[in-house]
Amino acid sequence: MHGGPICGILAWTIENSLQRGDLVCSRLTVEILSGVPVGELQTSGRVVKNGKQTAVVEGSIEFNGQIVARASSQWLCPPEQIKLKPDEVPPIPLERADPGAHPEMNYPRPGFNADAVDFRVIEGSTEEPGPGLIWARLDHRLVGGELPSMFQQVATLSDLGAAVGWENSDDDQPFINTDVTLQLLRPPQDEWILFESETRRVTNNLACCTTTLMDQVGLVGWVLQSQIVAPVGIQF
């Protein structure tokens, strides 16, 4: 399973476990412990701290009794007197990208990148290496019969930083990310999120993809993704 739904369902689990509308998530860290199959999964959440102005909540996904992904989150009181600069945000292009049409990318169909997300490209591409600047919007509901919250939407999209700003190793081997850390300064105001992503490394086998997130009125936060060269045999 793509990392996007994994991050999203953990965000859904955590938010439903906390059940408070007076706090906002400032950080969500997801660790992908193994491949998560497309199948019946079990989720669980636990409130570690539930204070007046802060909370800590954990969540996990299990398959056949084994934890395959887990997350921790920090929740704080809502931000006040938000200062934004909407004139610095580029507009959303009218043309929708079609990742599944690229002749050299063998996306699983249906799949997350090709079918579940609406991409609008300003610079770069999810199919070509290098830094990218791309608007994204979740195009399907995370959980059937429910409208996802803004937090759930940005969490589900957060794993896409590695697709927007991906690079290969010196010997052209792909990187995969083992975690996703989403840091939010404030909740997004709408469903469109701008990804400004690039991969940085000083060795041939390890890297980190860094992403700045914006919505249509300004800065939202950042994403960090630890990366390692993919084991031989993993298909993309």
N, C-alpha and C positions, 0 to 999 in steps of 0.2 A: 504494500500500500504506500502511496505517496505520503510524504511527511506532512502535507497540508491538512488532510483529514485527521491525521493523528494529533496535530497541534489543536485543531478545532474541537475535536471531541473531548480532549483533556480540558480545554477552556470551558466547554459546556458543562463538564462534570464538576469542575472547580466552582464555577459561578452558581450552579444549582446547589452545591454543598454549602456555600456561604449564605446564600439567600438574604443578602443585605443590599439595599439600594442607596445607602449613605456613604459607601466607599467605592473607590475606583481602583482598578488594577494598575500598579506602577511597574511590575515586572512579572513575566512568565518565563520560566526556564523549563524546556522540554528535553528529556533525554530519551533517545531511541535506543533501546537495549538490544533489539534484534529485529529481523524482518517481521513486519506486522501483516499477517495474511488478510486477504479480503474474505471475511467470513463472520461468524458469530463471535462477538467480543463482549467481555464483561468489564464494566468500569466501576471504580469506587473513588470516593473523595473523603478527605479528612480535614477538619478545621483544627489546625495546630494552635493558633492564637486567635482570639476574637475580642479585641480591645475596643475602646471607645473611638480611637482614631486610626488604628492599624489592625490588620489581620493577616495571618499566614495560613494558606490553604494548600494541601497537596492532593494530587490525583494520580490514578494509575489505570492502565489498560491491561487486561489479562486475556490470554488465549490458552484454553485447555489447562487452566490452573497456573500458568506461568506468566509473570509480569513481563510484557514486551515493550512497554513505554511508561514513563512516569513524568510527573511535572511538579514543580513547586511554584508558588506565587506569593507576591507581596501586594497587599491592598492598603491604600491610604485614603485620608479624607480628600474630597474633591478639590481640584485646583481653583484658586480665586484670581480675579483680575487678569485673565488670560490676555497676553500681548502677542498678536499675530501680524504677519506681513503677507496678506494674500496677493499683493502685486508681484511678489517674488516667485509665485507658483505658476509654472507653465500650464496652459489650457489643455484640456483633454482632447486628443485628436478624434475626428469623426470616424475614421476608418478602424474597424476591428481587425486585429491580427488573427492569423490562422496558423498556429504552430503545427497542427497536424498535417498541413499541406507541404511541409518542407521535405524534399526528396531524400535527404540524408539522415533524417531523424525518425527512428522507428518507435513512435509513441504507442503504448497500449491503447486500444480503443474499445469501449470508452475509457478515457483517462482524465486525470485531474488537469494537467496543463492544457490539453487539447480541447476538453469538453466542459470543464467545470468553472473555468475562469474566463472573463472577458478582458483581453489585453489590448491596450492602446499604446503604440510605440512612439516615443519621441527620439530616442537614440539607442543604438544597439539592437539586440534581438535575443530572445530566449533560445534561439537555435545557433547563434554565433558567439564565439568567445569574446571576452572583453567587457569593460564597464558598460552598464546599461542604465537608461532612464525610461521607465515604463509605468504607465498607469494600469492598475488592475482592480477588478471588481468580481466578487464571488457571484457566480451565475446560477448556482443551485442552492437549495436549502441544505444546511448541515444535518439537521435531524428532521425526518419526515413529519409534516403537520405542525412545525414550529418555525416562526420567524427568528433567525439568529440575531442576537444582540450585536451592537457595534463591536464590543470586545470580542465576541466569538468570531465575527467576520474578519477583523484584523489579525486575530490569532491564526485562523485558518489560512490566511494569505501569507503569513510571516515567513513560512518556509520557502517562498518563491524567490527570496533574495538570491539564493544560490543558483537559480535558473536565470535570473536577470543579469547577474555579474559573474558568471562562471568562467573558469579558466582550466586548462589541462596542465599536467606536469610537463617538465622539459622533454620527456620521451612520449608525450601525447597521451598519457593515461588520465582518465577522468578522476575527479575528486568526488567524494560523497561526504555529506555532513552527518555527524553523530548526535548533534544537539541543535537547539534553537533557543536563543535568549531574546525575548521581546521586551524592550524597555519603553514605557509609554510616559510622556509628559502630561498627556491629557487624553480623554476619549476622542476618537475620530468623530467629526460632525456629520459625515455621510459615508456611503458605501465605497466610494472611490479612494484608493490609496496609491500614491506615487512612490515607486521604488527607485532609489538612486543607489545602485549596488556595484561593488567591485570586489575582486578576490585579491588578497595580499598574502605573500609568502616570502620566506628567506631560505627555505629548504625545498627539496624536490618532492618530499612526501607529505608535508603538512602545510595547511593553509588556513586562512580565516576569511570568510566572506562578510563584509561590513555593508550595512544598508542604512541609509537615512530615509525615514518615512515621512510623507506629507499628505495632507488632504487638500481640498480646494481652498482652504483659508490659511494654511501654513504648516509649520513643523508639528509632527505628532510624536516622533520618537525614533528609535533605532532597532536594528536586528543584528546580532552576532551569531555566526554559525561556524563551529569548529569543523575542520575538514581533514580527511585523510585520503590518500590514493586508494581507489576502489580495488578490492580483491579481484583477481582474475576470475572471470566467469559470471560476474554480475552484469545483468542486462539492463539497458536503459531505453 
